[in-house]
Amino acid sequence: MTGLWQVSARSDLPWEEMALLDRHYVENHWLGMDLAILAQTPRAVYRQRVA
C-alpha cells in the first residue's frame, strides 16, 4: 500500500516534508485515511507512468 506522501505529491517534496507527512499519518491514523489513500493510489501510479 502506498503512503500519504506518495499520493499527495510524489517526489516533488523535499525529504523533510515527506517525513512530516509520514509522521502525520502515524499520529492521526484512522481507517478513513487508509481508505482515502487506497482510493488515490491508482491515480498516483498512473500519473507516475505518464510522467
N, C-alpha and C positions, 0 to 999 in steps of 0.2 A: 504494500500500500504506500502511496505517496504521502508526503507530509504537507504541512501548511505552507511552508515557503515554496515548495515545488509547484503548487497550484496557484500561488499568489503572484510570483514574479519570476520564477525560474532562476536563471543565473544572472539576472540583471542586478541583483542586490549584492552589496558587499558582505563579506563573511560575518561581520558583527550583526548585521540586520537579520541574516539567516538564523544566527544563533538566538537572537531575540524572539523571532517567530517560533522557533522550536521550544524555547522556554515558555512562551505564552501558551503554546499547545499543552505542554506538560502541566502547567499550573492551572489551566482552565479547561481541562479535558472533560468532555461530555459527549454522549452518543450523537447528539445533533451535529456537533462539529465533525465527527468522523463521517457521518453521512454526507455532509456538505463537501468534505474533501473527496470522498469517494465519487460523488456526482461530478465534480470538477476535473477528475483525473483524465478521462478520455479527451477532453478538450485540451488539457495541458500537454498530453502526449502527442496529439495531432499537431498542435502548434509547434512543437519541437521538430517534428518530422518535416514540416513545411519550411521552417526557417533555414 
